[in-house]
Amino acid sequence: MKAVDIVTLCLQGEMLKNLKRTGWALAGVQDSNGESVASHAWGTAHISLLLAECVRSDGKEVDLARVLAMAIVHDLPEALMSDIPKIALQLGGESMKSGKQDAERKALDIMMKPLGMTGDRIQSIWEEFNTSDSIEAQIVRASDTFDMLVHALAMEMNGVSPKMLHPFVVSSQSTIDSFSVPIFDDVYAILLNEHEANAQRMGINLDS
C-alpha cells in the first residue's frame, strides 16, 4: 500500500460525508433532519465502543480494534453504489438482498484492490460484519440499529412526529432479539420507552 492509495481511498470515503441516508427521506423526514452515511458510521462506531466495553466488563473476550474497524467500514461500499433503503430490500425480497450484498462486495473489492494485504484484511472485516457470527460483528450490527434509533429520538426532540418514525423502532426489535445479548435488550428497551414517551408528550397514539 502506497501513500497515493491511502489518499485515493480517503477521497472515495469523502463521498459518504455528503451522501444522505435515504430511509429518512422516504419516511417523509425533511432534509434538515436527515443525516449522512458518514455521520451514521461515526454514530455506529461510538455506540460500538460503548457496547464492546459493556460486553467486556461482563467477562466476554472482545477484540475492540476489530469492532471499531468494522464499524468504520461497514457502509464503505456505499461510496460507490449509494445508499439503498430497507424498504427496497423488503419489496425486492431475497433476490434484492443478495443482489445488494453482491454489489457491495464488488464495490468494496474495487476500492480495496490497490491496498494489497491491507485491502484483504478490510474485506475480511466487512464480510465478518455481514455474516454476524462473531460477538464483534453482533456488537456492530446492534450499534448500526441503535444509531438509527438514537437519530430517530433526536429528530423527535426536534419536532418530527414519532408516528412517522414508529416503523423504524418496531422493525428494529427482531434484529436486536436475534442476538440474545442482555445489554442489547436493555438499550433497546430504553430507546423504545423514550420513543413512546415522546409520542405521549405530543399527544400521538402510536397504535392508531
Buried (B, 14 or more C-beta within 10 A) or exposed (E): EEEEBEEBBEEBBEBBEEBBBBBBBEBEBEEEBBBBBBBBBBBBBBBBBBBBEBBBEEEEEBBBEBBBBBBBBBBBBBBBEEBBBBEBBEEBEEEBBEEBBEBBBEBBEEBBEBBEEBBEBBBEBBEBBEEBEBBBBBBBBBBBBBBBBBBBBEBBEEEBBBBBBBEBBEEBBEBBEEBEBEBBBEBBEEBBEBBBEBBEEEEBEBEE
